[in-house]
Amino acid sequence: MDYVFALLPPLVVGLIFWFSMRAIFNADKSEREALAQAERESGDTQSN
């Protein structure tokens, strides 16, 4: 039973890390999609 208590903390930290990274990547994906849509709607008529 000691091995369960030894493995539990790394598993919990790993799950927290996984959920955090998933949330970050999903937010980045959503932001990129919104930016691309805004650029399409504006017609991208910027002049340099």
N, CA, C and O atoms as a GROMACS GRO file, in nm:
protein
  192
    1MET      N    1   0.082  -0.120   0.000
    1MET     CA    2   0.000   0.000   0.000
    1MET      C    3   0.087   0.127   0.000
    1MET      O    4   0.040   0.233  -0.041
    2ASP      N    5   0.210   0.116   0.045
    2ASP     CA    6   0.298   0.232   0.046
    2ASP      C    7   0.328   0.283  -0.094
    2ASP      O    8   0.348   0.402  -0.113
    3TYR      N    9   0.332   0.193  -0.192
    3TYR     CA   10   0.361   0.235  -0.329
    3TYR      C   11   0.249   0.324  -0.384
    3TYR      O   12   0.276   0.410  -0.469
    4VAL      N   13   0.126   0.306  -0.339
    4VAL     CA   14   0.016   0.393  -0.383
    4VAL      C   15   0.040   0.535  -0.334
    4VAL      O   16   0.024   0.631  -0.408
    5PHE      N   17   0.079   0.547  -0.207
    5PHE     CA   18   0.106   0.680  -0.152
    5PHE      C   19   0.232   0.742  -0.213
    5PHE      O   20   0.245   0.864  -0.217
    6ALA      N   21   0.323   0.659  -0.261
    6ALA     CA   22   0.443   0.711  -0.325
    6ALA      C   23   0.414   0.758  -0.468
    6ALA      O   24   0.475   0.854  -0.515
    7LEU      N   25   0.321   0.693  -0.537
    7LEU     CA   26   0.291   0.728  -0.675
    7LEU      C   27   0.181   0.833  -0.689
    7LEU      O   28   0.170   0.898  -0.793
    8LEU      N   29   0.101   0.851  -0.586
    8LEU     CA   30  -0.012   0.943  -0.595
    8LEU      C   31   0.028   1.089  -0.617
    8LEU      O   32  -0.029   1.152  -0.706
    9PRO      N   33   0.123   1.147  -0.544
    9PRO     CA   34   0.159   1.288  -0.569
    9PRO      C   35   0.209   1.317  -0.711
    9PRO      O   36   0.164   1.415  -0.771
   10PRO      N   37   0.299   1.236  -0.767
   10PRO     CA   38   0.341   1.264  -0.905
   10PRO      C   39   0.227   1.252  -1.006
   10PRO      O   40   0.222   1.327  -1.104
   11LEU      N   41   0.136   1.160  -0.983
   11LEU     CA   42   0.022   1.145  -1.073
   11LEU      C   43  -0.069   1.268  -1.066
   11LEU      O   44  -0.117   1.316  -1.169
   12VAL      N   45  -0.094   1.317  -0.947
   12VAL     CA   46  -0.178   1.434  -0.931
   12VAL      C   47  -0.112   1.557  -0.994
   12VAL      O   48  -0.179   1.633  -1.064
   13VAL      N   49   0.015   1.576  -0.971
   13VAL     CA   50   0.087   1.688  -1.031
   13VAL      C   51   0.088   1.674  -1.184
   13VAL      O   52   0.073   1.773  -1.255
   14GLY      N   53   0.106   1.553  -1.232
   14GLY     CA   54   0.102   1.530  -1.377
   14GLY      C   55  -0.033   1.562  -1.437
   14GLY      O   56  -0.040   1.621  -1.545
   15LEU      N   57  -0.140   1.525  -1.370
   15LEU     CA   58  -0.274   1.557  -1.419
   15LEU      C   59  -0.300   1.707  -1.418
   15LEU      O   60  -0.359   1.761  -1.512
   16ILE      N   61  -0.258   1.774  -1.313
   16ILE     CA   62  -0.274   1.920  -1.307
   16ILE      C   63  -0.196   1.985  -1.422
   16ILE      O   64  -0.248   2.075  -1.488
   17PHE      N   65  -0.074   1.940  -1.446
   17PHE     CA   66   0.007   1.993  -1.555
   17PHE      C   67  -0.061   1.968  -1.689
   17PHE      O   68  -0.065   2.057  -1.774
   18TRP      N   69  -0.115   1.848  -1.709
   18TRP     CA   70  -0.180   1.812  -1.835
   18TRP      C   71  -0.302   1.900  -1.859
   18TRP      O   72  -0.320   1.952  -1.970
   19PHE      N   73  -0.387   1.918  -1.757
   19PHE     CA   74  -0.505   2.003  -1.772
   19PHE      C   75  -0.465   2.148  -1.798
   19PHE      O   76  -0.528   2.217  -1.879
   20SER      N   77  -0.361   2.195  -1.732
   20SER     CA   78  -0.315   2.333  -1.754
   20SER      C   79  -0.265   2.352  -1.896
   20SER      O   80  -0.302   2.450  -1.961
   21MET      N   81  -0.184   2.262  -1.944
   21MET     CA   82  -0.131   2.274  -2.080
   21MET      C   83  -0.243   2.263  -2.183
   21MET      O   84  -0.242   2.335  -2.283
   22ARG      N   85  -0.338   2.176  -2.159
   22ARG     CA   86  -0.451   2.162  -2.250
   22ARG      C   87  -0.531   2.291  -2.257
   22ARG      O   88  -0.572   2.334  -2.364
   23ALA      N   89  -0.553   2.353  -2.142
   23ALA     CA   90  -0.627   2.480  -2.138
   23ALA      C   91  -0.550   2.590  -2.211
   23ALA      O   92  -0.609   2.669  -2.284
   24ILE      N   93  -0.419   2.595  -2.192
   24ILE     CA   94  -0.337   2.696  -2.259
   24ILE      C   95  -0.340   2.677  -2.411
   24ILE      O   96  -0.356   2.774  -2.485
   25PHE      N   97  -0.325   2.553  -2.457
   25PHE     CA   98  -0.326   2.528  -2.600
   25PHE      C   99  -0.462   2.553  -2.662
   25PHE      O  100  -0.471   2.603  -2.774
   26ASN      N  101  -0.570   2.520  -2.591
   26ASN     CA  102  -0.704   2.548  -2.642
   26ASN      C  103  -0.728   2.698  -2.650
   26ASN      O  104  -0.788   2.745  -2.746
   27ALA      N  105  -0.682   2.773  -2.552
   27ALA     CA  106  -0.698   2.919  -2.555
   27ALA      C  107  -0.618   2.977  -2.671
   27ALA      O  108  -0.666   3.067  -2.739
   28ASP      N  109  -0.497   2.927  -2.693
   28ASP     CA  110  -0.415   2.975  -2.804
   28ASP      C  111  -0.481   2.944  -2.937
   28ASP      O  112  -0.482   3.028  -3.027
   29LYS      N  113  -0.536   2.825  -2.950
   29LYS     CA  114  -0.604   2.786  -3.073
   29LYS      C  115  -0.724   2.876  -3.098
   29LYS      O  116  -0.745   2.921  -3.210
   30SER      N  117  -0.802   2.902  -2.994
   30SER     CA  118  -0.920   2.989  -3.009
   30SER      C  119  -0.879   3.131  -3.047
   30SER      O  120  -0.943   3.195  -3.130
   31GLU      N  121  -0.772   3.180  -2.986
   31GLU     CA  122  -0.724   3.314  -3.017
   31GLU      C  123  -0.676   3.323  -3.161
   31GLU      O  124  -0.705   3.421  -3.230
   32ARG      N  125  -0.605   3.223  -3.208
   32ARG     CA  126  -0.558   3.223  -3.347
   32ARG      C  127  -0.676   3.219  -3.444
   32ARG      O  128  -0.674   3.287  -3.546
   33GLU      N  129  -0.778   3.139  -3.413
   33GLU     CA  130  -0.896   3.132  -3.499
   33GLU      C  131  -0.969   3.266  -3.502
   33GLU      O  132  -1.013   3.309  -3.608
   34ALA      N  133  -0.983   3.331  -3.387
   34ALA     CA  134  -1.050   3.460  -3.381
   34ALA      C  135  -0.972   3.566  -3.458
   34ALA      O  136  -1.030   3.649  -3.527
   35LEU      N  137  -0.841   3.564  -3.445
   35LEU     CA  138  -0.756   3.659  -3.517
   35LEU      C  139  -0.767   3.637  -3.668
   35LEU      O  140  -0.777   3.733  -3.744
   36ALA      N  141  -0.765   3.512  -3.710
   36ALA     CA  142  -0.776   3.483  -3.853
   36ALA      C  143  -0.912   3.526  -3.906
   36ALA      O  144  -0.921   3.580  -4.017
   37GLN      N  145  -1.017   3.505  -3.830
   37GLN     CA  146  -1.150   3.548  -3.872
   37GLN      C  147  -1.158   3.700  -3.880
   37GLN      O  148  -1.216   3.754  -3.974
   38ALA      N  149  -1.101   3.769  -3.784
   38ALA     CA  150  -1.102   3.915  -3.786
   38ALA      C  151  -1.025   3.968  -3.906
   38ALA      O  152  -1.066   4.065  -3.968
   39GLU      N  153  -0.914   3.905  -3.939
   39GLU     CA  154  -0.836   3.948  -4.056
   39GLU      C  155  -0.912   3.922  -4.185
   39GLU      O  156  -0.906   4.002  -4.278
   40ARG      N  157  -0.984   3.810  -4.192
   40ARG     CA  158  -1.065   3.781  -4.311
   40ARG      C  159  -1.177   3.883  -4.326
   40ARG      O  160  -1.204   3.931  -4.437
   41GLU      N  161  -1.242   3.917  -4.214
   41GLU     CA  162  -1.354   4.011  -4.221
   41GLU      C  163  -1.308   4.153  -4.254
   41GLU      O  164  -1.380   4.228  -4.320
   42SER      N  165  -1.189   4.189  -4.209
   42SER     CA  166  -1.141   4.325  -4.238
   42SER      C  167  -1.091   4.338  -4.381
   42SER      O  168  -1.072   4.450  -4.430
   43GLY      N  169  -1.071   4.230  -4.448
   43GLY     CA  170  -1.023   4.233  -4.585
   43GLY      C  171  -0.873   4.246  -4.595
   43GLY      O  172  -0.816   4.244  -4.704
   44ASP      N  173  -0.809   4.261  -4.479
   44ASP     CA  174  -0.663   4.270  -4.473
   44ASP      C  175  -0.612   4.375  -4.572
   44ASP      O  176  -0.528   4.345  -4.656
   45THR      N  177  -0.663   4.499  -4.560
   45THR     CA  178  -0.629   4.607  -4.653
   45THR      C  179  -0.528   4.704  -4.592
   45THR      O  180  -0.536   4.824  -4.617
   46GLN      N  181  -0.436   4.655  -4.514
   46GLN     CA  182  -0.333   4.740  -4.456
   46GLN      C  183  -0.229   4.772  -4.562
   46GLN      O  184  -0.190   4.686  -4.641
   47SER      N  185  -0.184   4.897  -4.562
   47SER     CA  186  -0.078   4.935  -4.655
   47SER      C  187   0.045   4.978  -4.575
   47SER      O  188   0.032   5.041  -4.470
   48ASN      N  189   0.163   4.943  -4.625
   48ASN     CA  190   0.288   4.978  -4.556
   48ASN      C  191   0.351   5.097  -4.619
   48ASN      O  192   0.457   5.140  -4.574
   0.00000   0.00000   0.00000
